[in-house]
Amino acid sequence: MKKIYFFILFIAFFISLNAQVKKTNPSVSIETEETNDPDNLASQYFSQIMGVAISATSNTKMFNFIYDWLGTPYRLGGDSRKGIDCSKFAYKLYNNAFKTVIGNNSRNIFSMVSPVEKTGLKQGDLVFFKIRSRAISHVGVYIGNDKFVHASSSKGVTISNLNDAYWNRYFYKGGRMLESFKSDTNSEE
């Protein structure tokens, strides 16, 4: 009986102490407001995933776009939130975050880039894979720290690590959009 009494007393003390901290520390309520902000939620999420502060990244629009699409199911030829394939996801991300129109399949997209080795990848570069094929069959967008976002046939829109055995095995090359394509597509707007 004494153990129950002390346990209840301990809980009551903890609750009152917690209430005191919230009264005396206004930053606690500010913190709560910040976590309800969708932009800040995306920033916190990517900071945890990537291990870098979102303010240090170059394109928060890209991260917000990714955050909104994570979990969207895969559908070959799909281009909506009901289902999307890898090239359409890359197309939509580039159009939204970089205001650049890229090709409609992974091989066409590869023709628009300057090849980059894995060690030279920068945030926003494209990553290409030859999965059980001699031709490029998959594309994603590099987001930093060896991670890339893509529409996976098994997981939908997801973040994967280039060093995972599967992706490392099929990695072909990275690619950085050629300036001539950036200029052409941006000047058409």
C-alpha positions in Angstrom: 0.0 0.0 0.0 2.9 2.4 0.8 4.4 1.7 -2.6 1.2 2.8 -4.4 0.9 5.9 -2.2 4.5 7.0 -2.9 4.0 6.2 -6.6 1.0 8.5 -6.8 2.8 11.2 -4.8 5.8 10.9 -7.2 3.5 11.3 -10.3 1.7 14.3 -8.8 5.1 15.9 -8.0 6.4 15.3 -11.6 3.2 16.8 -13.1 3.4 19.9 -10.9 7.1 20.3 -11.7 6.4 20.0 -15.4 3.6 22.7 -15.1 6.1 25.0 -13.3 8.6 24.6 -16.1 6.1 25.5 -18.7 5.0 28.7 -16.8 8.5 29.9 -16.2 10.0 29.0 -19.5 8.1 30.7 -22.4 10.3 28.9 -25.0 8.4 25.7 -24.3 5.2 27.1 -25.8 7.2 28.6 -28.7 8.7 25.2 -29.4 5.2 23.6 -29.5 4.1 26.2 -32.0 7.1 25.6 -34.2 6.5 21.8 -34.3 3.0 22.5 -35.6 4.4 24.4 -38.6 4.5 22.1 -41.6 7.7 23.8 -43.0 9.4 23.4 -39.7 8.3 19.7 -39.4 9.8 19.1 -42.8 13.0 20.8 -41.7 13.2 18.8 -38.5 12.5 15.5 -40.4 15.2 16.0 -42.9 17.6 17.2 -40.2 17.1 13.9 -38.5 17.3 11.8 -41.6 20.4 13.5 -43.1 22.2 14.6 -40.0 22.5 18.2 -41.2 20.7 21.4 -40.2 18.1 22.2 -42.9 19.3 25.9 -42.8 22.6 24.6 -44.1 20.9 23.1 -47.2 20.6 24.9 -50.4 17.0 24.2 -51.4 14.3 24.0 -48.8 11.7 24.0 -51.5 13.1 20.7 -52.7 12.9 19.2 -49.1 9.3 20.4 -48.6 8.3 18.9 -51.9 9.9 15.6 -50.9 8.3 15.7 -47.5 4.9 16.1 -49.2 5.4 13.2 -51.5 7.0 10.6 -49.2 4.9 7.5 -49.0 3.1 8.0 -52.3 2.7 4.6 -53.9 4.5 3.5 -57.0 2.7 3.0 -60.2 4.4 2.5 -63.6 3.5 5.4 -65.8 1.7 7.2 -62.9 2.1 10.9 -62.3 -0.2 11.7 -59.4 -0.4 11.2 -55.6 -2.4 8.0 -56.4 0.8 6.5 -57.8 3.9 7.7 -59.5 7.0 6.2 -61.2 10.6 7.2 -60.7 11.0 9.4 -63.8 7.7 11.3 -63.2 8.7 11.8 -59.6 12.1 13.2 -60.7 10.3 15.3 -63.3 7.9 16.8 -60.8 10.6 17.5 -58.2 12.8 19.2 -60.7 9.9 21.3 -62.1 8.7 22.3 -58.7 12.0 22.9 -56.8 14.3 24.0 -59.7 11.8 25.3 -62.3 13.5 23.0 -64.8 11.8 20.6 -67.2 13.6 17.3 -67.6 12.9 14.3 -69.8 10.1 11.8 -69.4 12.1 8.7 -68.7 15.4 7.8 -67.0 17.3 7.4 -70.3 16.1 10.7 -71.7 16.9 12.4 -68.4 20.5 11.0 -68.5 21.0 12.6 -71.9 20.4 16.0 -70.3 23.1 15.7 -67.6 26.8 15.9 -67.3 27.9 12.6 -65.7 29.2 12.8 -62.1 30.9 10.1 -60.0 29.3 9.0 -56.7 32.0 10.8 -54.7 31.3 14.1 -56.6 27.5 14.2 -56.0 25.9 17.4 -54.8 22.4 18.0 -53.4 19.9 18.0 -56.3 22.0 15.9 -58.6 20.3 13.0 -60.3 21.3 9.4 -59.7 21.0 6.7 -62.3 20.8 2.9 -62.0 21.0 -0.1 -64.3 18.9 -2.6 -62.5 19.2 -6.1 -64.0 19.7 -4.4 -67.4 22.3 -2.9 -69.6 20.3 0.2 -70.0 19.5 2.9 -67.4 16.2 1.8 -65.8 15.9 3.9 -62.6 16.4 7.5 -61.5 16.4 9.4 -58.2 17.5 12.7 -56.8 20.5 13.0 -54.5 19.7 14.8 -51.2 23.1 14.6 -49.4 25.0 12.3 -47.1 24.8 9.4 -49.6 20.9 9.5 -49.5 18.6 9.9 -52.5 14.8 10.2 -52.9 13.0 8.2 -55.5 9.9 6.3 -56.4 10.7 2.7 -55.5 8.6 -0.1 -57.1 8.3 -1.8 -53.7 8.1 1.2 -51.3 6.7 4.1 -53.3 8.3 7.5 -52.8 11.1 6.9 -50.3 14.6 7.8 -49.2 17.3 5.3 -49.7 21.1 5.1 -49.1 23.4 4.8 -52.1 25.7 2.6 -49.9 23.0 0.0 -49.2 24.1 -3.3 -50.9 21.2 -3.2 -53.5 21.6 0.4 -54.6 25.4 0.2 -54.5 25.3 -2.9 -56.8 23.1 -1.2 -59.5 24.4 2.4 -59.3 25.5 3.6 -62.7 26.3 7.3 -62.4 25.2 10.5 -61.0 24.4 13.4 -63.2 24.3 17.2 -63.0 21.8 19.1 -65.2 23.7 20.7 -68.1 23.5 24.5 -68.0 22.1 24.6 -71.6 19.0 22.7 -70.5 18.6 24.9 -67.4 18.7 28.1 -69.5 16.5 26.8 -72.2 13.7 25.6 -69.9 13.9 28.5 -67.6 13.7 31.1 -70.4 10.6 29.5 -71.8 8.5 30.5 -68.7 
